[in-house]
Structures are given as C-alpha cells and as structure tokens.
Amino acid sequence: MEDLELSEFEQGYLTAFYVTTVTKAMANCCNEEYFGVHIGNRVFDLKAWADEETGNLVCVAYECFENENSEWNTDTSRKWFLKEGV
C-alpha cells in the first residue's frame, strides 16, 4: 500500500480536523466512524477507530473520487495516518 500524497496545507487541515472534530466525536460515539472532508477540489474519508489492544484512537485518511453516477468512492490503495497531538 502506498502513502497518500498530500501537500503541507492538506496535512495541516486534516490534522486540525482530526484534533478538533474526530477526537471529540469519537469520545461520545462508537468503535468506528468515517468523516468526510473537502479540501479545495479533493475529497477525503477519515476512518477512525479505537485500537482493540491499546484503546488508543487510530485515524487514517483516504482520498475519494467521484464515479460516473456522481457518487463518491473511497480509494483505499493509498493512505495517510494521522497522529493525535501533532
């Protein structure tokens, strides 16, 4: 699996979204959740879950692409892991 290529701005935006939105939502939510994020003309899915062994929150970003039916598909062939407190 390849790393998702992101600009510094996109990395910063996704990290800020993770810290301000994902961590708070997951504190009152479930074991796994997806969050959609638009940055300019790119769309990302952030998948967040609690690690079963450590209990720590894990979050990974995938890019989404619009198909011919105007639906968004998540491309899981490339990813970027977010770290809390970055």
C-alpha positions, -999 to +999 in steps of 0.1 A: +000+000+000+013+034-010+013+066+011-013+092+001+004+122-013-007+154+005+005+190+005+016+205+038-016+225+038-037+193+034-018+176+061-023+205+084-060+208+076-066+171+081-047+171+114-066+201+126-099+184+116-089+153+134-079+171+166-110+194+167-137+172+153-128+135+151-114+131+186-144+148+202-169+129+181-152+095+189-152+103+226-190+101+226-195+076+197-188+042+186-159+019+179-155+030+142-166+061+122-160+078+089-157+115+084-158+132+050-136+162+044-134+185+014-102+205+008-103+225-024-112+201-052-101+170-033-123+149-010-111+126+018-126+100+041-111+098+076-116+064+091-113+065+129-114+036+153-102+025+188-073+001+188-085-031+205-052-038+222-043-003+234-076+016+234-059+044+216-077+062+188-064+055+153-072+075+122-063+071+086-071+094+056-081+080+022-088+100-009-123+098-026-131+100-062-164+108-079-177+080-102-199+083-133-230+082-112-219+112-092-212+090-061-181+092-041-158+061-038-131+057-013-097+047-027-081+025+000-050+018-021-032+048-006-034+061+030-020+086+054-021+080+092-029+109+114-014+112+149-031+128+178-014+159+193+007+166+161 
